[in-house]
Amino acid sequence: MTEQWDEQAAETPEPSAEVAVALEDQPQDEANDSDEANDSGEVDESAEEAETADADVPSSRVAQLESEGDIAADYLEELLDIADLDGDLDMDVEGDRAAVSIVGADLNQLVGRDGEVLEALQELTRLAGYRETGERSRLMLDISGYRADKRSELEKLAESTVAQVRESGAPASLAPMSPFERKVVHDAVAAAGLTSESEGVEPRRFVVVLPQ
């Protein structure tokens, strides 16, 4: 089964019949995952990847997120078995979302080019959770530390872009990014004291860093 997870073949994995039903049953605005697609730094942070401390999340909500992580882990463990891949699963609660990481020696095929396969697997995992609970999921999936490494890289990019904008006094546009990547940049720019906005249409949507 390993051959089925070749990067080229896995870039657009098709959901199982069960997950497909979940997608059909899910309300349209939820299926579009608007919490991440609407990523501009000007929108309400409750609609994004808010960096809320665990202490601010009620214990009942934490228990719900832990259960969501367990469901996701079961789904992903079955997927790894089918694909004949070895991987260890790590579950956590980060802010107001469940987080599951898969760590293994050779899981690049589950990340794909520019994280495309990872994004697809994350969506399938969210839909699997929705099928089980009837509740929309904002679970974050990471594989082999890809998102953690990407976050660090994007924060450095945002820092250098902020310096460039301050020196030139002119806006600077970045390359197209995924909603997750744009959110990281927006947060980093805001932390540096400047503002940013997203322009364009998916999948060519990009961040513009603005001078003061």
N, C-alpha and C positions, 0 to 999 in steps of 0.2 A: 504493500500500500504506500510505501514511502515515495514511489515515483509520482503519486497523485499530488504530492505536495511540492513538486518542482515549482520554482518561483514563477515561471511563466504561466503554468497551469493554475496556480493558486491565486493569482492576482484578483480574480473575481469569483470566489467560491460561492456556489449556489447553496441557499439554505435548504435544510431538510424539509420534508412535507410538513412536519410538526411546526417548525419555525416559520414556514411560509404562511401557515394558518394564523399564527400569532401576529405576523405582520399585517395580514388582512384584517384581523380583528382589532388591531391597535388604532386609536384615533389618528386621523391624518396629521394633525399638528404635532402629535407625539412621535409618529413614525419618522418625521422629518428631523427629529433631534434638534429642535430649535434652540435649546439651551446652549449649544456649542456653535451652531451655525450663525446665530446672532451675536457676533463676537466683538463688536465695536466697544472701545473703552468707555463710550458714553452711555451704554445701556445699563439697566439695573443689574447689579452684581449677582442678585439671586438667580439670574438667568444664565450664569456662567460658572466657571470653575473657581468658585469663591474659596479663598484660602482660610477657611474658618477653623479655629482650634477645636479639637475634640471636646474640650471642656464646655463649649458652647452648644453642643449637640445633646439633647435629652437622652437619658439612658435607654428609654424605650426605642428611640430612633436608632441609637447605636446597635441595639439588639436586632432591629429590623435590617440594618445594613449588613451586619454580620451574617444573618440568615441569607441575605441576597448574595453575599460573597461565597457562602457554602454551596448555594445552587449553581453559581457560576463555576466554581471549582469542580463540581461533579460533572458539569457539561464539558469543561475543558479537559478533564482527565479522560473522559470517554473519547473525546476527539483525538487526544494523544495516543490512546490505545489503538484506535482505528488507523491512524497514520503511522503506527509503529515507531513513535518517537519517544525518547526519554526526556523527562522534564520534571522539575520539582515545583510545586505550587505554593505560593506565599500569599496569604490573605490578610488584609488590614482594612481599617476605616480611616480615610483621609478627609477631614472636614465633614461635609454632608454627602459623602459618596463612598461606596465600597470600592476597594482597590484589590486587584488580583494580579500577581506577577508570576510568569513562568520563566524559570531559570534552567538552562541546559547547555550542554557543550556545543550542540550544532542545531540551532533553531532559526537560523537566518531565513530559511524558506517560509517560516511563519511570520516573518517581519516583512519581507518583500522589498521591492524597490521603493525608496522614500516612505516606507511604512505602510504601503497600500494594503498588503495582506493583513497586517496588524489591525488596521482600521476596520477592515471587513470582518475579521474575527471578533473584534470588540462589539460591533453592531449585532452579529449573530448571537453573541453571549448575552447581550442586553435583551434581545428578543426571547431567548430561552428563559431568562428570568421573568420577563413579562408574562410568558406563557404559564409559568408556575404560580405566580403571585397575583397577576392582574394589575400590578403596579408598574408604572414606568420606571425604568432603571437609568441611572447616570453612572453606572459602573465604569471605572477606568481600568483598562487592561494594558499591561506592559509585558514585553517579552525580551529576555536577555538584556534588560536594562536599556532598551532602545529609547524609551521616552525620557528616562532620567538623563541619558547622555545628550539627547536632543535638547532638553530644557537648558542644560548648561551651555551648550553651543549657541542657542538662541539668545540667552541672556548676555553672552559676550557680544553677539552681533548687535543687540539692542544698545549696549553700552557704547560701542564704537560709532553707531549711527547717531546716537544722541550727541556725542562729541562733534561729529561732522556737522550736524544741524546747528549746533550752537556756534560753531566757528563760521559757517557760511551764512547763517541767517535764512536759509532756504529750506523748504520741505525736502525730505528724502523718501523715495519709494523703494520698498524691498521687493524681493522676488515673491511670486505666488506661494502661499502656504496653506496648510490645512487649518481647520478651526482651532485645533489644539495648539498648533504652532503660533497662530496669530494671537491667541489669548496670552501665551507666555510673553510674547513681544509687547503687547499692550501693557501687561502688568509691569514689566521691566522698565518701559518708557515712563510710565506713571510714577514708579518708584524713584526715577531719576529727576522728576520734576517737570517733564514735558508732557505733551498730549499726542495722541495718535488716533487714527481712524482707519477703517477698512474700506477699500474701494474695489470695484470690479465685480464680476459674477463668477461663482464657482464653475469649474475648478481653478479659475485664474484670479481668484480674489487675493488681494495683497494689502499690506500695511503701509500707510504713509505716516511718517513721523513729522510733526509740525513744530516750527519754532515758537518761542513764547511770544 
